[in-house]
Amino acid sequence: MRLRLSAMMMTTGVLLAGCMNKPAVNLGGPPNPYNYMKVSGLCHVDPLTTTGKDTQATTMQVRSDDGYCAVEVRKPDGRAYASFGVSPAPEHGKAFIYNYNDHTYVTYTPNTAYAGNDTFRVELIRGEKEPRDTLNITAHVEAPGVGTAAK
């Protein structure tokens, strides 16, 4: 009986050790200060396409589940933009732009339970006396599915 109890306790300990939380791997550079933000359950971003001089566009599919979807952009030299702004802002969500680890990220979080399209424009500033870049984003937003009970 004691042997069986000891074996059960030992097995439980081994199983729980496998569930132990481990810190995320840092691949170099400082930790992302916005890593706490929730990513949408659906986030698909099409590749950026050039639509004119210093202008690009992309389309994203995102779910309105309080999570965000992000687009990564860089200056032509491969570095992060010096500054940025949004005009016009999205009508059915929020845009948030930040630099991290020599990348510029444009995030979009749709309003909860919204379904439909949303568009916004991001002005990306390379630096002083340099041309500005424009990024047009169209978001196709899906509302979270609501399950129905079987009869």
C-alpha positions in Angstrom: 0.0 0.0 0.0 2.8 2.4 0.9 4.6 1.5 -2.3 1.5 2.2 -4.4 1.0 5.6 -2.6 4.7 6.6 -3.1 4.5 5.6 -6.8 1.3 7.7 -7.3 2.9 10.7 -5.6 6.0 10.3 -7.7 4.0 10.1 -10.9 1.9 13.1 -10.0 5.1 15.1 -9.3 6.6 14.1 -12.7 3.4 15.1 -14.5 3.1 18.4 -12.8 6.8 19.2 -13.5 6.0 18.9 -17.2 3.3 21.6 -16.8 5.7 24.0 -15.2 5.7 27.5 -16.8 8.9 28.3 -18.5 10.0 31.8 -19.5 9.7 32.8 -23.1 12.8 32.6 -25.2 14.4 36.0 -25.9 15.9 35.9 -29.3 18.0 39.0 -28.7 17.3 42.6 -28.0 15.1 44.0 -25.3 11.8 42.4 -24.5 8.8 43.7 -26.3 7.0 46.2 -24.0 3.7 45.5 -25.8 3.9 41.7 -25.6 1.1 41.6 -23.1 -1.5 42.7 -25.7 -3.9 40.0 -26.9 -3.6 38.8 -30.5 -6.9 38.2 -32.3 -8.0 34.6 -32.9 -8.1 35.4 -36.6 -5.3 37.6 -38.0 -4.2 37.2 -41.6 -2.3 40.0 -43.3 -1.8 40.0 -47.1 1.7 41.0 -48.4 2.2 44.8 -48.9 1.6 45.9 -52.4 3.0 49.1 -54.0 0.1 51.3 -55.2 1.9 54.5 -56.1 5.0 56.6 -55.3 5.9 56.1 -51.6 2.4 54.4 -51.1 1.7 50.8 -50.2 -1.5 49.0 -49.3 -2.5 45.8 -47.5 -5.6 43.9 -46.5 -6.1 42.0 -43.3 -8.7 39.6 -42.0 -9.3 40.0 -38.2 -11.9 38.8 -35.7 -13.6 41.4 -33.3 -12.7 39.4 -30.2 -10.8 42.2 -28.3 -7.5 41.1 -29.9 -5.3 42.9 -32.4 -3.8 42.2 -35.8 -0.5 43.7 -36.7 1.4 44.7 -39.9 5.1 45.0 -39.8 6.7 47.7 -41.9 10.2 49.1 -42.4 11.9 52.0 -44.2 13.5 51.2 -47.6 16.9 50.9 -45.7 15.3 48.1 -43.5 15.1 50.2 -40.3 12.1 51.4 -38.2 10.4 54.7 -39.1 11.3 57.8 -37.1 7.7 58.8 -36.6 4.2 58.1 -37.7 0.5 59.1 -37.6 -3.0 57.9 -38.5 -5.3 60.0 -40.7 -8.0 59.1 -41.2 -8.4 56.9 -38.2 -10.4 53.6 -38.4 -14.2 54.1 -37.8 -14.8 50.8 -36.2 -11.7 50.1 -34.2 -8.4 51.5 -32.9 -5.0 51.7 -34.6 -1.8 51.7 -32.5 1.7 52.1 -34.0 5.0 51.5 -32.2 8.6 50.8 -32.9 10.3 47.8 -31.4 13.7 46.1 -32.2 14.2 48.2 -35.4 10.7 47.4 -36.8 7.6 49.5 -37.0 4.4 47.8 -36.1 0.9 49.0 -37.0 -1.8 47.2 -35.0 -5.5 47.3 -35.5 -8.1 46.2 -32.9 -11.7 46.2 -34.1 -14.6 47.2 -31.8 -16.0 44.2 -30.0 -18.6 42.3 -31.9 -18.2 44.5 -35.0 -18.5 42.8 -38.4 -17.8 44.5 -41.7 -15.0 46.5 -43.3 -12.8 49.2 -41.9 -10.2 51.3 -43.5 -7.5 53.7 -42.3 -4.3 55.4 -43.5 -0.9 55.4 -41.8 1.6 58.2 -42.5 5.1 56.9 -42.0 7.9 59.5 -41.5 11.4 58.3 -42.5 13.3 61.2 -41.0 13.9 64.9 -41.3 13.8 66.1 -44.9 13.0 62.6 -46.2 9.9 61.7 -48.1 6.9 60.3 -46.2 5.5 56.9 -46.9 1.7 56.1 -46.9 0.2 52.8 -45.9 -3.5 52.2 -46.7 -5.0 49.3 -44.7 -8.4 47.7 -45.3 -9.6 45.4 -42.5 -12.2 42.7 -43.1 -13.6 42.1 -39.7 -15.5 39.0 -38.6 -17.6 38.9 -35.5 -16.9 36.0 -33.1 -19.2 33.0 -33.8 -22.0 32.3 -31.4 -22.7 28.6 -30.9 -26.2 27.3 -30.8 -27.4 24.5 -28.6 -28.4 21.2 -30.3 -32.1 20.3 -29.9 
